[in-house]
Amino acid sequence: MQTMNKLPNIESDAVFDFGELGCGDLIVALLKAMRTLESGQIAQVHAVDPGAPVDIAAWCNMIGNDLLADCCGEDSAYFYIKKGDRT
């Protein structure tokens, strides 16, 4: 997993903006959004809630998705998730 200030050069298949959603609401919205993708596809996720980095990393680990990069961009609110086989 990469942590950086600028956005990495990762091509995404979908972009999801969850704004200020936090905790349970963020995870439910992320789960629903990721269901629209095929295994192996990559989502760029934008979430500004202060707990988002921890919540998204834990969710990816639990569900079997790969968190390719986190805390990207000027506001450190972009995440790149590769969908695994289990979701």
Secondary structure by P-SEA (a helix, b strand, c coil): ccccccccccccccccccccccaaaaaaaaaaaaaacccccccbbbbcccaaaaaaaaaaaaaccccccccccccccbbbbbbcccc
